[in-house]
């Protein structure tokens, strides 16, 4: 009996030891197969610890949320920049993680006082001229609409010096609305007005209060009318001159719009809590989500219609997002993506690629991650890339989306004129924009939190350029006469 009991015990011990051995071997095999994933997880933890925003401590580094993307597992040889699909298996893509780490380190040693006294004086005089142009009211023999139309060229929408611009903006604010209608295209709520004197304008209504923070991805939420206004002034300040004229205006929906509205527009008007509202016609427009005035009065952004002689042609951006969390775009995971872009005929010569890089700088400053397409003038050689539809801007002042700068940090090229203008406003972009926006009828155009985001974002852009110059050299990165 005793012998049988001992044998049974030994058998059980052998069985338990065998099971333990199998478990140990399984764990070893698991760790071996997933070693790369664990290493990346550790890298991501380091990245998250190093790449954070801490404006409270007046320290400028990269927002960890801007790096919350997944890494790629797999590969493809396709030449189509958009057809490739990838499998997600972690929280950060390798390309932006490495860029973020470099930028974070560069920001800690960034010299923000690198401009000379003469550059400071240039900046002061430039800002004075821009403000003076906005505040000027000139008696003009010609129509303000004709003057604005004559400004447009293949490379700019308005000139560097435009003393009549204040008069044109004032006309956009005060001229009588003769006809109001819905728009035939687009995803966002807006109206089209025919103003006195025969000028068409777009009216984008107010949807959010100034201090409202858009939650979600950087392309979330309805268009911000104040974003259109602020973007126009930033476009002037940076010398791009590729955005249509924009100004704030308050309209009385009952006396100015419903009395001149088309049947299609009038059908979308309703009353809500004693306020006059409308929901228009667009892809996302619906009766349950109208734009409402305070009583009958609604503020919005008035955007000047471009002359009909210039026909727009739309192109898909190489840096378009997939708008899906589980499917990254190729540019998000391919560190050599810009090389592939430059092999396409559109970007082999001319100014198109440099324009897109300028646009990425502009979009990063305004927080616009939604430039999935871009427009140029049709049948015009070397047309500029226009900076249109900037409503998806200034959504979250605490989120700096680094991936918006992908054209810059992947191509490592930039016009020297753009770089010089950026340097001119280092440490003063916030106050310069505050000064410019004081001229708009809807002042304050931006909440302080959005204004205060300008300087840290500009520092990030300068850091990316510095990294490129260190790697490739000043002459290869900064393009003269581009």
FIZAVO-36523 format. One record per residue (C-alpha): residue in one letter; x, y, z. Coordinates in steps of 0.1 Angstrom, whole numbers, plus 5000, padded with zeros to 4 digits. Example, Ala and Ser with C-alpha at 12.3 -4.5 7.8 and 13.67 -1.06 7.14 Angstrom:
<nodes>
A512349555078 S513749895071 
</nodes>
This chain:
<nodes>
X500050005000 X502850245010 X504750164979 X501750234956 X501050564973 X504650674968 X504550584931 X501350774926 X502951084943 X506051054921 X503851034890 X501951344900 X505151534907 X506551434872 X503351554856 X503451884874 X507151934865 X506351854829 X503552104828 X505852374844 X508552294818 X506052334789 X504852664804 X508452794807 X509252694771 X506052854759 X506953184776 X510453174762 X509153114727 X506653404732 X509253644743 X511553544715 X508853594688 X507653924702 X510954074712 X510554354686 X507154454699 X508454474735 X511454674724 X509154914706 X506854944736 X509955044757 X510855304730 X507255434731 X507455474769 X510655674765 X509055884738 X506055954759 X508156054788 X510356284767 X507756424743 X505156624763 X503756974763 X504357174795 X503457534787 X502557574824 X506257554831 X507057764800 X508757464785 X508157394748 X508257034737 X506156804716 X502656704727 X502456334732 X498956324717 X500356434684 X502356114683 X499455874691 X499555664660 X500255304654 X503455154639 X503554954608 X504154584605 X504754464570 X506054604537 X504954674501 X506554754468 X503654934453 X504355264436 X500855404444 X501255644473 X497755584487 X496755224479 X498955054505 X497354924537 X499254844569 X498554654601 X498654834634 X500354674664 X501554944687 X500755304696 X503355504677 X504755494642 X508455474641 X508955774617 X507156034638 X508555884671 X512055944659 X511256294646 X509556374679 X512556264699 X514956474678 X512656784680 X512256744717 X515956734722 X516457034699 X513857244716 X515657214749 X518757384734 X516957624710 X518257974708 X515158194706 X517158514706 X518958454673 X517658754654 X519559074651 X518559434660 X518059514624 X515759214619 X513759334650 X513359674634 X512259504601 X509659314620 X508359624637 X508059814605 X506359514587 X503759484614 X503059854614 X502559854576 X500159554578 X498159714606 X498060044587 X496759874556 X493959714576 X492860044592 X493060254561 X489960374544 X490760514510 X488460694486 X488660494455 X487560584420 X487160214411 X484959954428 X486559774457 X485559444440 X487459534408 X490559634428 X490559304447 X490059104415 X492959284398 X495259184427 X494958814418 X497958664399 X499058304394 X501358334425 X499358554449 X495858664458 X496758994472 X499959204471 X502559244498 X501659614501 X497959674498 X496860014513 X493359954498 X492859624517 X491159794546 X488559954523 X487859624506 X487459444539 X485159724551 X482959674519 X482759304527 X481459394561 X478959664552 X477759614517 X474059524514 X473159154508 X471159134476 X470758764474 X471458464497 X471658104487 X472857764497 X476157624482 X476157334458 X479357174471 X481257104503 X480856924536 X480457224559 X477557464566 X477757804548 X475858044526 X476658234494 X475758604494 X475658844464 X476759174478 X475859514464 X478159594435 X478059234421 X480459054444 X479958704456 X481158604491 X480958294512 X479558324547 X480658074573 X478558094605 X479758084640 X479357734655 X481557754687 X482358014713 X485958144713 X487157934742 X485557604731 X488057324728 X487457064701 X487856714716 X489056434694 X491456414665 X492956734651 X490556724621 X487456694643 X484556934646 X482657174624 X484457464607 X485457754629 X484558084614 X487158264635 X489758024623 X489158144587 X489658504599 X492858444619 X494258224591 X493958504565 X495858744587 X498558484595 X498858424557 X499658794553 X502058814582 X504158524568 X504158674533 X502358384517 X499458584502 X497658274491 X494458294511 X491358484499 X490358804519 X488358724550 X486658954575 X484158904604 X480559024600 X477359014619 X474258964599 X470558984608 X469158664596 X465558794596 X465959124579 X469159074558 X468958704548 X465458564548 X464158864528 X466758784501 X467058404504 X466458154477 X463657894483 X466357624489 X467957824517 X464757954532 X463457594536 X466357534561 X465457814585 X463857744618 X463357884653 X465057734683 X464757884719 X463658214703 X466758224682 X466658224644 X468657934630 X469457764596 X470957434586 X471657484549 X472557214525 X475857034526 X477256684532 X477056714570 X474156954572 X471156834592 X468156994608 X469156874643 X472457064641 X471657414629 X473757734633 X471757984655 X472058354661 X471558534693 X467958634686 X468158714649 X471858814647 X474558564637 X478258634634 X480458464608 X483358494584 X482858654550 X485258514524 X485758694491 X484958494460 X487858464436 X487458614401 X485658384377 X488558414352 X490558194376 X489257834375 X490257604404 X491557254399 X491757014429 X494456764436 X494756494462 X497556574487 X500356314489 X500156364527 X496456294529 X495256114560 X493155794559 X490955924587 X490955564601 X492655474634 X493455124622 X494855214588 X497855454586 X498655644554 X501855544537 X503555874546 X502955804582 X505155494581 X507555544552 X510655754561 X511555774524 X508055894514 X509256234501 X511656064477 X508655874462 X506656204459 X509556374441 X509456094415 X505956194405 X505756434375 X503756694394 X506556744419 X509756694399 X510057054389 X508357394396 X507057524429 X504357274437 X506357074464 X507757384480 X504157534481 X502957214499 X505757244524 X504857614530 X501257494535 X502357244561 X504157514581 X501057734578 X498757444589 X500857354618 X500657704632 X496857714629 X496357344639 X494757234607 X495256864600 X492556844573 X494256954541 X493456624523 X493256804489 X494657124476 X493657364448 X495657544421 X494557764391 X493757544362 X495757574329 X498157814346 X501757694346 X503357704381 X500257824398 X500457864435 X498857614459 X496057814473 X495457824511 X491657774510 X489257624535 X491057694567 X488057634590 X489457324606 X491857544625 X492257654661 X490357364675 X492557264704 X495257504716 X496857234738 X497356984710 X500357034686 X499956784659 X503556714648 X502456494618 X501156814600 X504756894595 X505456574577 X506156744543 X508856954560 X510556694581 X510456424554 X511556644525 X513856874546 X513357154521 X511957504525 X512057834507 X514658064523 X512158354521 X509758144543 X512558064567 X513658424570 X510058544577 X509558274603 X512858374620 X511658734620 X508758654643 X510458414667 X509358494702 X506858754689 X504358574667 X501758554695 X501758934701 X502059014664 X498958814656 X497158964686 X497859304672 X496759224636 X493459064648 X492559374667 X491559524634 X488759274628 X485159374636 X484659054656 X487559124680 X488558924700 X488958674671 X490858414690 X490958314727 X494158384745 X494958014747 X495057994709 X497158304706 X499658174731 X500057854711 X501658044682 X505158094697 X505657734709 X504557604676 X506857834657 X509757714679 X508957354669 X509057454632 X512457624637 X513757314655 X512657084626 X514457314602 X517557324624 X517656944624 X517356934586 X520157184582 X522456984606 X521756664586 X521856794550 X523457144551 X522157494548 X522157524510 X520357194504 X517657264529 X516957634523 X516057694486 X516758034470 X514358164444 X512157854449 
</nodes>
